[in-house]
Amino acid sequence: RVDRRQRQMCIRDSKKYGHALYIYAPKDDYKHRASWRELYTVEEGEHLQGLISAAKSTGIDFYYALSPGLDMTYSSLKDTAALKRKLDQVSQFGCGEFLCKIEKKNHRSIIRKE
């Protein structure tokens, strides 16, 4: 498992290599994929806020990737509300850029929160 400090170092090093963005989509964060409907705890939120702050202070755009495609029903108002709740929560952590990975259709789209 990659810890917070290692991710922050990766973000800082990304700038050295000319990268302009960091996509947060770790396999060890089950709340971005398998349990995407669950909101983050205070501790988990602080972890994400630290990463977002590290990216901002380095001049890197931080994208939060959510992968609801494993079990999302796209016509479900309940799932749509859960998706909005999750993105609103991450937005409160300071993130303004989102990537939504739609695995079932093998399609990716970027959602920008207005």
Buried (B, 14 or more C-beta within 10 A) or exposed (E): EEEEEEBBEBBBEBBEEEBEEBEBBEEEBEBBBBEBBEEBEEEBBEBBBBBBBBBBEBEBBBBBBBBBBEEBEEEEEEBEEBBEEBBEBBBEBBBBBBBBBBEEEEEEEEBEEE
